[in-house]
Amino acid sequence: MTAVCNGSYLPQAILGVEIPKSNGKVRLLGIPTVTDRLLQQAVSQVMSPKFELEFTEHSYGFRPNRNAHQAVQQAQKNIHEGYDHIVDIDLKNFFDEVDHCILLQLLYGKVKCPLTLRLIRKWLRAPIVIKGRLVKRRKGVAQGSPLSPLLSNIMLHELDKELEKQGHRYVRYADDFSVYTKSKSTARKVGNSIYLFLKNKLKLPINREKSGIRKPVHFNILGYNFVPTYQKGDTGKYQLVVNDKSWQALKRSLKSITRKTAPSTFDERIAKLKEIQRGWLNYFRMGNIQSKLRELDSWLRNRLRYCIWEDWKKADRRMKNFIRLGVPRGQAYAWSRTRMGGWAVAQSPMMTTTITLERLIKRGYESLLFYYEKVAPQLNEPLYTRPVRTVV
């Protein structure tokens, strides 16, 4: 701590870790050492109250008493009030493109302690170890450090102020932001002004392929899509549904847990499933997803039956288990020696009438739909719950 107080402290290199993204690419995270993480957390806790007083109302990411649900609901409210021409901006590798000079200048406006500013600058310039090689850093904020959420909000707060000054409706969650207008011509003007502001003032590039002017049915925010309600008197109203990428990610997670070759007991599989289910459903509880959850539950139960069938392994053991479940001996003998594939057996009447839903529940299984119906009403604000005409 003496080195920190006298300004001689030098942070160690951060560890670069690549994690896969849904599009097949990878995201580079920067993991500081334990000492640096502790110091960054302390600095963040002291600095946050100073900047929190100035942050705008419609910035929802990494702030106390604010979350992604509020951002999605605000976007839905804007659309329902007629602001249905959406300027969707995607920043290209935001955390890797932050200009250190601009960020430090913004920090200096609130933080007058030279030691703290010098320490933050050292963290920003700390090299990163990527696949055993030490790489210099002259721009960017390490995504994965305790200080990066606050620094990203400080940087993009300048954009919030510009949008507030122009009187636009917007929603921002970290580096994901969208602006809501009533006409396409206004949306074009806003999009051009945002592009110039980001380019000239903040020196942040835009991903042109992923940015554009959207209507609600083609707009995605934080994993949610919008579909019309198709009800009388609800013209211009939209329901929230989960986008395809999020469904695919959930299905991949469930599939990996219920893979027949995974070295897990049935109870261990159930415990892991509950962790995934509850985390996913707590986040996507605002969506109208009952029909898809019902289909997914049926598929998941068959996956569990498939695991049970494979755990029985030998024909004699399968026959004994069928008999214990109330199957006549002759029928149990025939099914225990079937030449059908395991997945076909899992979906057969023999397994669905013996490994029933009631038996699975006794072993700890909890359906996605059942849990969703418990958590969905917990939201404070009313949501549109009428069924949509399209298949979701």
N, C-alpha and C positions, 0 to 999 in steps of 0.2 A: 504493500500500500504506500510505502514511502516513495517508491519510484513514480507512482501515479500522482502523488501530491507535489513532487518537485519537477514533474514534467519529463522525466527521463524514461518513463515506461514505454516499451516497444511491444506492440501486440504480435503474437505469433501468426504464421501463415494459416489461412483457413483451408478447410478440406472441401474440395469440390466433389459433389456426389450427383450423379446423373440419375434421374428417375423417369420412367417412361410416361409419355402422354398418350391420350386416347387416339391421336392421329398418327401414331407410329413414331413420332419424334421423341426427343428427350428434353427434360428441363434440368438445368444446372442449378443445384442448390449449393450455398456456401455455408459450411458448418464451422463456427469459431470454436476455439478451445474452451474448456470449462471456465478458466479464469476470465477470458474475454466475454463469455456469455454472462457471467455473474456481473461484471462491470457494466456491460451494455444494458442489462436489465435494470441496474441501479440508476444509470443515467436516464433511461427511458421513463422510469417512475417519477423522477424529479422534473423532467422536461414536459411530460404529457400534460399536466394541469395548466402550464403556461400557454400551450398552443390550443388546448381543448376549448378554451374560452372564445377563440376566434373562429374555429372550424364551423362550417355552415350546417344548416339543418338537414340538407339532403345529401350529406356525406355519411355513409353508413358503415364503412369498413374499418375494423380494428379500433372501435371506439366504445367507451363504456355505455351500457344501456342501449346499444344499437346493434342490429344484426341484419342478415341477408333477407329474412322474412319481411322486415319493414321496407327494405329497398324494393322488393318485388311488389308488395302491396301499394307502395307509392307509384310505381310504374303503372300498375293496373288502374289506380285512381286517375292518373293523368290521361290514360287512354279513354276511360269512361266519360271524362269531362270534355272529350272532343279533340284532344291533342294526340291524334292518331297518325301523324307523319313523324316518324322517329329517326333521328340522326344517330346511327349506331357507329361508334368510334372504337376501333381496336388499336391499342398502342403496340407497336412492334417491339417486343423484348424490353418492356419498360424498365425492369429492374437492372438490366444490363446496359441501359442507355442513359441513365441519370447523370447529368453533368455535375461534377463535384463543385465547381466554382459557383454555379447558380445555387446549389443546395446549401453550401456553406454561407453564402451571402444571406439567404433566407433565414438560416439559423442565427446569424449574427444580429438580426433584427430583434430577437427575443432573448438570446443567450449571450450575456456580456462577459461570461467567465472565460478568459483566454485558455486556461488549462483544459476546460471541457471541450472547447472548440478544437484545440490542438489534438486532444485525444480522439475526437470523432473523425478528424481528418486522417489520423493514423489508421483508424479502423477502416475507413473508406479506401485507403491506399494499400492496405495489407495484401500481400500476394496470395494467390490461391493455388493449391496443389491439385492438378488435374492429371490423373493417371500416372502419378509419380513425378510429374514435371512441374516446376515452379513457374507460374505465369504472373507477370506484372498486371496490375489493375490501375487504369487511368480514368475510368469512368464506371458507373454502375454501383448498385447497392447489393450486398450479399443477401440473396433471397434465402432466408433460413436463419438469419441472426435476430435476436430479440429487438434490435433497434430498427430493423428494416420497415416494419409496418408504420411506425411513427414518421420515419423519414419520407416514406412514400406519400403519406397524407400531407406532410408539410410541403412537398414539391407540388402535388396536384391541387393543393388549396388555392394556389394562384389561378388555376383554371376555374375553380369554383367561384372565386371572386369575380372573374371576368364574366362568367355566365350570369351571376347575380346582378352585376352592373348592367348587363344588357336586358335583364328582366325575363330570362328564359326559364322554362321548367326543365329540370334535369334530375337524374338519379346517378349517384356515383358510389360504387363499392370498391375501394382500393383503386386499381387501375382499370376497372370496368365501368364505363359511363355511357349514358345515352341522354339525348336532349329531345324534348317532346314539343312539336309545333302543330299548328292547325292546317297548314297548307304545304304543298310540295315546294313552292317557290321560296317560302320562308325557310324550309328545311335546307334547301340548297345554299341560301345565304349564310345560315348558321354553320353549316358544314364547312364552307369555305373559310369563314372567320375563325373557326376552331382550328382548322388545319394551319392557317397562317400564324395564329397565336402559339400553337404548340411548336411550330417550326422555328419561329423567330425569337420568341420569348423564353421558352423552356428547352428548346433544342431536342425535342422528342419526336421521333419518326412515327408515322401512322402506317399500319398494315392496310394498304389500299384494297387488297383482295377480300378482307373480312369486314371492311367498313363500307357504309352506304346508307341510303335512305330506305327505311323499311315501313311496311304496313304491319299492324299487330300480328296477323297470321304468319308472317315471315320473320318475326322478331323473337329472339331468345335472350332471356336475362337470367343469369345465375342458375342455369339448368331448367328454367321454366319456359314453356311456350304458351301462346294464347289461342283459344278457339272461340268462335262466336257461340252465343247461347241459343240462338234460333227460337226465342220465345217472344210472344206478343208483348209489346211495350218495352222490350229490352234491346231495341235497335242500338247498335254501337257498344253493346256490352259483351265482355269476353270472360271466359273461364280460364283458369290456370290448369295446364296439364304439364306432365314431365316430358322433357325432350328425349329423343331416341338414344342419344349418347349416354344419358344417365340410366336409362333402362338397360342398355347393353352392359354398362359397367356393373350394375347390380347383378345381372344374370351371370356375368363372368365370375364375380365374387362367390355367388351361391354355387356355381358349378365347380369351382376349385375346392370348396369345402366338402361337397358331396361327391367328389371323384372317388370311384371305387378303389383306386390304388392308393389313396391317401392313408397313411398309417395312423388312423384315429379310431377310437371307439365311438359307438353311437352317441353316448352322452357328451363326448367331446365335440362331435359334430353339431349337436343341438346347441351347446353353449356358444360355439363360434357363430352359428346361424343367428342366434338371438342378438349377438353384438352387431352383426352387419345389418340385420333387419331394423333394429331400433334406431341405429344411427341414421340409416337412409330414410326411414319413414318419419323420424322427427324432423328431418330437413325438408322433405317433400310432402309434408302433411297438408299443405295448402292446396295441392292439386286434386283434380277430379280423376282419381285413378282406381276406383273400385273394380271396374271390369277387368283391367289388366292385372290387378292384384289377384283376382279370382283365378285367372288363367295361370298366373305364375305360381300360385299355391298348388294347383293341381299338378303342374310340372315338377315342383319341388318335392311334393309327397311321393311321386313316382321315383324321383332320384333317390330318396331315402329308402324306398322299398328295394330299389336296385342295390343299394349298399348292403341292406340286410340280406338279400339273396346271395350276394357275393361273400358276405361274412359266414354264411352257413357252409359254403364250400362244397363238402362232399355230399354225395347223394343220400347216404344213410342218415346224415345229420339233418338234411333238408326234410326227409320223410318224417323223422321223429318230431321235428318242430311243427310240421303241418298237422300231425296227429295231436300234438299238444294244443294247437289252435282250433281243434274241433273238426278237422277234415277226416272223412272216412279213410281207413287204411289203404284200400285199393286205389282211391283217387290220389292219396298222398304219395303212394309208390309211383304212380304214373307221372305225376308232376315233378317228383324229385329226380326223375330220369329223363325229363323232356330234352329234346334237342333244340328247343327254341333258344334264341339269344337272351342274355340277361335283361336287356332293356325291354324286350318284348314280354318276358315273364313279369317284369315289374308292373306293366300296364295291363296284365291279364286279369280276368275276373277272380282267379285263384288268389292272387296277392291282394287285390283291392278289397276282397271280402274277408280276408284273414288279418292282414295288417291294416286295420281300419283306422279312420281318423280318430276314433275314441281311444284306441290303443296307443296311437302316436302321441296324443295329448297326455296320456298317463305317463309316458316316458319323457315328458317335458317339452314336446313340440308345441309351438305357438304359430298360428298362421299369420301371414302378412296382413290379410284383410282384417282379422280380429284385432291386431294391434293398431292398425290404422284407424279403425272405428273408435278406439279408445283415445288416441292422441289428437285426432283432427278437431274435435270440439274445444280443445284447450286454447285455441287462439283467441285473443281479446277482441279483434275486429271481425265483424260478420263477413262471410265469404259467399260467393255465388255457388250454390250446391245443386242447382237444377241439372238434370241430365242433359248432355249435349246430344245432338242428333248424329254427329259423326262418331266413328269408332275411335276411341282413345286408347 
